[in-house]
Structures are given as C-alpha cells and as structure tokens.
Amino acid sequence: MENNKPITAANVFAIEDGVLTKYCGVGDKVVIPEGVGAIGREAFMECSSLTDIIIPEGVEEIGPRAFAGCKNLTNVFLAESVTIIDSFAFIDCISLKNITIPPGVRVISRGVFRNCTSLTCVVIPRGVTEIGNGAFFCCCALADITLPDSVKSIGNAAFLYCGSLTEITIPRSVTKIDAFTFFECASLASITIPRGVTEIGEQAFGHCKKLTSITIPEGVTKIGRWAFSVCGALTELILPESLKEIGNAAFYKCNALTDIIWSREQREAFDWLISDGAPYKKKYSAGLGK
C-alpha cells in the first residue's frame, strides 16, 4: 500500500457479474470497488494483512466465510445497503472489536461472529428477527448486548462461552430458549425471561456460575435436562404454575439453592429432582408457594 491510502485498484479484485469472488492483494486497508453487489464465499478468507475494510453503498450481500480467519481485521464499515451477512462471514476474526449491523439485515446468521474473541460491542438494529445458531459462540470479550424487540428466535448455542456477558434481556417475542444458548456465560448475573417463553432447552444456562436468582415466568411448560446445572451461586428459584416438566439434572450441583417458590402439586411432582435425597442437591426450603 502506498502513502497509507486504502486499496481500490481493480487489478487486485476478481469480479464476476457483480460478485467479488477473490481479493488478490496484500494491503491492510481495503475499499470494495464500485459496481460490486455482493462479496462472494471466502473472498477474503485468511487474508492476514487485512486490518480495515470499507463496504460501500451498492453492496447487498456478504457471502459465507467471506472474511473467515482474517486475524488482524480490526475495523469493518458496512453500508446500509447490506441486507445479508451469511453464515460464518467473520468467524475467527480475533482482532475485531466492534461492529454495527445495517438496518436492512433481518438475520444474524449461523456462526457469523464465532470465535471473534476481541469483540466487545455489537449494535443490532430493530428489524432483526433471528439470532442464528452459534452466532456469537465464544465471543469471550462481549460484555453487553441489546437484543431488539423484533427478535423472535435465538438459536442453539448463540451465546455459548460468552464469558464476559453480565446481563441480557430476552425480547418478549421469543418463545423458546434453545439448547446451550447461554451455556458457560460465567459472568452472567442477571437474566430476564419474558412471558411468552414456553420452553427452556437443554443446558440453556448450564455453568452460569454467577447467576444468583431466576424467575421462570408463567407460560413456561418445560425446563430441559441440565438447563441450570452447575449454577453454583443460584440461591432462589421461582417456578410458575404452568410448569409441567423438568428434565433430569436440570439443577445439578446448584448447591447454594435454598429457596424455591412453587405449588404443592409441583413439589410433589418434582421433589425427587430438587430434594435432599438427590445427589446434586444439599438442601432446600419449600413452603413458600401454595
């Protein structure tokens, strides 16, 4: 790169029918040239020299693994014309610190920011309806994220191993917390589960070791196996009357759990899961419910 100017020269890009299929340069700061409507699959994959990318107006789609393994990529500018960021587009971009998703994007795709271990801030616009499976898997520096009310679905393992995440509010439109969604979010101390959720999946909050209390809202009918296992700081649990099923070991090694608010019927049905006699429970205090 000359004079520290961004590279725009057409001879370093392979472009076919408006799709940028390959970047052949070695520059650190790159601007996508005019006339490009999409960045193709793996176009910049493992481009270790890349630190800054500007994706201008006119680009609508970023393909699968387009920037996968760009380990020095720090700054990404996405124009508002971008509506699709495909699966694993930024996986293993370990230097990426923040990103703003354009307002036309509707899906945060599967694994799109997986292993972006320096990512601290993501701005998700209103209009996004889905957080895909493993979208923020192992984003271990991500401390805070706001999910807009438009989100209806949060996928399997979406925030797994987000060890810096301290709190999160799940939008009211979400009806299921999928398996492993917040597994080993070791700093998660506060979680708001809205009315409308009917199921909490397997290992959804497993190993959330700083979670101290949880209110399961009315409407939840099922808590999956191991859902709150090894939540060692959990002291209080409130169960709704709508709850009909608790999976095996749902509260395994919740050794600090002392107060459970539940109905008499639930105590009779689930006592074997959360009682003194279970190998994963030392003590409890019921009687606060009906």
C-alpha positions as CSV (number, residue, x, y, z in Angstrom):
1,M,0.0,0.0,0.0
2,E,1.3,3.4,-1.0
3,N,1.0,6.6,1.2
4,N,-1.2,4.7,3.6
5,K,-4.2,5.0,1.3
6,P,-6.9,2.3,1.0
7,I,-6.6,0.0,-1.9
8,T,-9.3,0.3,-4.5
9,A,-7.4,-0.8,-7.7
10,A,-9.5,-3.2,-9.8
11,N,-6.5,-5.4,-10.6
12,V,-6.4,-6.8,-7.1
13,F,-10.0,-8.0,-7.2
14,A,-11.6,-10.8,-9.1
15,I,-15.1,-9.7,-10.0
16,E,-17.7,-11.8,-11.9
17,D,-21.1,-10.4,-12.7
18,G,-21.0,-8.0,-9.9
19,V,-19.7,-10.6,-7.3
20,L,-16.3,-10.0,-5.8
21,T,-15.0,-13.6,-5.8
22,K,-11.4,-13.1,-4.6
23,Y,-9.1,-10.5,-3.2
24,C,-5.6,-10.9,-4.6
25,G,-3.8,-8.0,-2.8
26,V,-1.7,-7.7,0.3
27,G,-2.9,-4.3,1.6
28,D,-4.1,-3.6,5.1
29,K,-6.9,-1.1,4.3
30,V,-9.3,-2.0,1.5
31,V,-12.3,-0.3,0.0
32,I,-14.6,-2.5,-2.1
33,P,-14.8,-1.0,-5.6
34,E,-17.9,0.4,-7.3
35,G,-20.1,-2.0,-9.2
36,V,-19.8,-4.8,-6.7
37,G,-23.2,-6.0,-5.4
38,A,-22.0,-9.0,-3.4
39,I,-18.9,-10.3,-1.7
40,G,-18.6,-14.0,-2.5
41,R,-17.9,-17.1,-0.5
42,E,-14.4,-17.0,1.1
43,A,-13.4,-13.9,-0.9
44,F,-11.1,-12.6,1.8
45,M,-10.6,-15.8,3.8
46,E,-7.4,-15.9,5.9
47,C,-6.2,-12.6,4.5
48,S,-3.8,-11.9,7.3
49,S,-2.7,-8.4,6.1
50,L,-6.2,-7.0,6.2
51,T,-6.9,-4.6,9.1
52,D,-9.7,-2.3,7.7
53,I,-12.5,-3.0,5.2
54,I,-15.0,-0.5,3.9
55,I,-18.0,-2.0,2.2
56,P,-19.8,0.9,0.4
57,E,-23.3,1.5,-0.8
58,G,-24.4,-0.9,-3.5
59,V,-23.1,-4.0,-1.8
60,E,-26.1,-6.0,-0.6
61,E,-24.7,-9.4,0.4
62,I,-21.7,-10.7,2.2
63,G,-21.2,-14.4,1.4
64,P,-20.4,-17.4,3.7
65,R,-16.9,-17.2,5.3
66,A,-16.2,-14.1,3.3
67,F,-13.7,-12.8,5.9
68,A,-13.1,-16.0,7.8
69,G,-9.8,-16.2,9.6
70,C,-8.8,-12.5,8.9
71,K,-7.0,-12.5,12.2
72,N,-5.8,-8.9,12.0
73,L,-9.1,-7.4,10.8
74,T,-10.0,-4.7,13.4
75,N,-12.4,-2.2,11.7
76,V,-15.4,-3.1,9.5
77,F,-17.7,-0.4,7.9
78,L,-20.9,-1.8,6.5
79,A,-23.1,0.4,4.3
80,E,-26.8,0.5,4.8
81,S,-27.3,-1.3,1.5
82,V,-26.1,-4.6,3.1
83,T,-29.1,-6.8,3.9
84,I,-27.5,-10.3,4.1
85,I,-24.4,-11.3,6.1
86,D,-24.2,-15.0,5.5
87,S,-23.0,-17.9,7.8
88,F,-19.6,-17.7,9.3
89,A,-18.8,-14.5,7.4
90,F,-16.5,-13.2,10.2
91,I,-15.6,-16.4,12.0
92,D,-12.2,-16.3,13.7
93,C,-11.7,-12.6,13.2
94,I,-9.9,-12.5,16.5
95,S,-9.0,-8.7,16.4
96,L,-12.5,-7.4,15.5
97,K,-13.6,-5.2,18.4
98,N,-17.0,-3.7,17.4
99,I,-19.4,-3.8,14.5
100,T,-22.7,-2.1,13.6
101,I,-25.2,-4.2,11.7
102,P,-27.0,-2.3,9.0
103,P,-30.7,-1.6,9.4
104,G,-31.8,-3.8,6.5
105,V,-30.4,-7.0,7.9
106,R,-33.0,-9.4,9.2
107,V,-31.0,-12.4,10.3
108,I,-27.8,-12.7,12.3
109,S,-26.6,-15.8,10.6
110,R,-25.2,-19.0,11.9
111,G,-21.7,-18.7,13.4
112,V,-21.3,-15.2,11.8
113,F,-19.1,-13.9,14.7
114,R,-18.0,-17.2,16.1
115,N,-14.6,-17.0,17.9
116,C,-14.4,-13.2,17.5
117,T,-12.6,-13.2,20.8
118,S,-11.9,-9.5,21.0
119,L,-15.5,-8.4,20.1
120,T,-16.8,-6.2,22.8
121,C,-19.7,-4.3,21.2
122,V,-22.3,-5.3,18.6
123,V,-25.1,-2.9,17.5
124,I,-28.1,-5.0,16.4
125,P,-30.8,-2.9,14.7
126,R,-34.6,-3.1,15.2
127,G,-35.9,-5.3,12.4
128,V,-33.6,-8.3,13.1
129,T,-35.9,-11.3,13.7
130,E,-33.4,-14.2,14.2
131,I,-30.1,-14.8,16.0
132,G,-28.7,-17.9,14.3
133,N,-27.1,-21.0,15.9
134,G,-23.7,-20.2,17.4
135,A,-23.9,-16.6,16.1
136,F,-21.7,-15.2,19.0
137,F,-20.2,-18.6,20.0
138,C,-17.0,-17.9,22.1
139,C,-17.2,-14.1,21.9
140,C,-15.5,-14.1,25.2
141,A,-15.0,-10.3,25.5
142,L,-18.6,-9.5,24.7
143,A,-19.8,-7.8,27.9
144,D,-23.1,-6.2,26.9
145,I,-25.5,-6.7,24.0
146,T,-29.0,-5.4,23.4
147,L,-31.5,-7.6,21.5
148,P,-34.3,-5.6,19.9
149,D,-37.9,-6.4,20.5
150,S,-38.1,-7.6,16.9
151,V,-36.1,-10.7,17.7
152,K,-38.3,-13.8,17.7
153,S,-35.8,-16.6,17.6
154,I,-32.4,-17.2,19.4
155,G,-30.6,-20.2,18.1
156,N,-28.8,-23.1,19.7
157,A,-25.5,-22.1,21.4
158,A,-26.0,-18.5,20.2
159,F,-24.0,-17.0,23.1
160,L,-22.2,-20.2,24.3
161,Y,-18.9,-19.3,26.1
162,C,-19.6,-15.6,26.2
163,G,-17.7,-15.4,29.5
164,S,-17.8,-11.6,29.9
165,L,-21.6,-11.2,29.3
166,T,-23.0,-9.9,32.6
167,E,-26.7,-9.4,31.8
168,I,-29.2,-9.8,29.0
169,T,-32.8,-9.1,28.4
170,I,-34.6,-11.6,26.2
171,P,-37.2,-9.9,23.9
172,R,-40.9,-10.6,24.6
173,S,-41.4,-12.1,21.1
174,V,-39.1,-15.0,21.9
175,T,-41.0,-18.2,22.7
176,K,-38.1,-20.7,23.3
177,I,-34.7,-20.5,24.8
178,D,-32.8,-23.1,22.8
179,A,-30.2,-25.7,23.9
180,F,-26.9,-24.3,25.1
181,T,-28.0,-20.7,24.3
182,F,-26.2,-19.2,27.3
183,F,-24.0,-22.2,28.4
184,E,-21.0,-21.2,30.4
185,C,-21.7,-17.5,30.4
186,A,-19.6,-17.4,33.5
187,S,-20.2,-13.7,34.4
188,L,-23.9,-13.7,33.7
189,A,-25.5,-12.5,36.9
190,S,-28.9,-11.2,35.7
191,I,-31.3,-12.6,33.1
192,T,-34.8,-11.5,32.3
193,I,-37.0,-14.2,30.8
194,P,-40.2,-12.7,29.3
195,R,-43.7,-14.0,29.4
196,G,-44.2,-15.8,26.1
197,V,-41.4,-18.2,26.6
198,T,-42.8,-21.7,26.8
199,E,-39.6,-23.8,26.9
200,I,-36.1,-23.6,28.3
201,G,-33.8,-26.0,26.4
202,E,-31.2,-28.5,27.5
203,Q,-28.1,-26.8,29.1
204,A,-29.6,-23.4,28.2
205,F,-28.0,-21.8,31.3
206,G,-25.6,-24.5,32.4
207,H,-22.4,-23.4,34.2
208,C,-23.6,-19.8,34.6
209,K,-21.7,-19.7,37.9
210,K,-22.7,-16.1,38.9
211,L,-26.4,-16.4,38.4
212,T,-28.0,-15.8,41.8
213,S,-31.7,-15.9,41.2
214,I,-34.1,-16.8,38.4
215,T,-37.8,-16.2,37.9
216,I,-39.3,-18.7,35.4
217,P,-42.4,-16.8,34.1
218,E,-45.9,-18.0,33.8
219,G,-46.3,-19.8,30.5
220,V,-43.2,-21.9,30.6
221,T,-44.2,-25.6,30.5
222,K,-40.9,-27.3,30.2
223,I,-37.3,-27.0,31.5
224,G,-34.9,-29.2,29.7
225,R,-32.3,-31.5,31.3
226,W,-29.2,-29.9,32.7
227,A,-30.8,-26.5,32.0
228,F,-29.4,-24.8,35.1
229,S,-26.7,-27.3,36.0
230,V,-23.7,-26.1,37.9
231,C,-25.2,-22.7,38.6
232,G,-23.3,-22.6,41.9
233,A,-24.4,-19.2,43.1
234,L,-28.1,-19.8,42.5
235,T,-30.0,-19.3,45.8
236,E,-33.6,-18.6,44.8
237,L,-35.9,-20.2,42.2
238,I,-39.4,-19.2,41.3
239,L,-41.4,-21.8,39.3
240,P,-44.7,-20.9,37.5
241,E,-47.9,-22.9,37.9
242,S,-47.8,-23.6,34.1
243,L,-44.6,-25.8,34.5
244,K,-45.3,-29.4,33.7
245,E,-41.9,-31.0,33.0
246,I,-38.4,-30.7,34.4
247,G,-35.7,-32.7,32.8
248,N,-33.2,-34.8,34.6
249,A,-30.4,-33.0,36.4
250,A,-31.9,-29.6,35.5
251,F,-30.5,-28.2,38.7
252,Y,-27.5,-30.4,39.1
253,K,-24.9,-29.0,41.5
254,C,-26.9,-25.9,42.4
255,N,-25.5,-26.3,45.9
256,A,-26.5,-22.9,47.1
257,L,-30.2,-23.2,46.2
258,T,-32.2,-22.7,49.4
259,D,-35.4,-21.1,48.5
260,I,-37.9,-22.5,46.0
261,I,-41.2,-20.9,45.4
262,W,-43.6,-23.5,43.8
263,S,-47.0,-25.0,44.2
264,R,-47.8,-28.0,46.3
265,E,-48.5,-30.0,43.2
266,Q,-45.1,-29.2,41.8
267,R,-43.4,-30.1,45.0
268,E,-45.0,-33.5,44.9
269,A,-44.1,-34.0,41.2
270,F,-40.6,-32.6,41.2
271,D,-39.4,-33.1,44.7
272,W,-37.2,-36.0,43.6
273,L,-35.4,-33.7,41.2
274,I,-34.6,-30.9,43.8
275,S,-34.7,-32.7,47.1
276,D,-32.2,-33.5,49.9
277,G,-32.0,-37.0,48.6
278,A,-30.8,-36.1,45.1
279,P,-27.0,-36.4,44.7
280,Y,-26.8,-32.9,43.2
281,K,-28.8,-31.0,45.9
282,K,-27.9,-30.5,49.5
283,K,-30.8,-28.5,50.9
284,Y,-33.9,-26.6,50.0
285,S,-36.7,-24.7,51.7
286,A,-40.1,-25.1,50.1
287,G,-43.4,-24.0,51.5
288,L,-43.2,-20.5,50.1
289,G,-45.6,-21.4,47.4
290,K,-49.1,-22.8,47.7
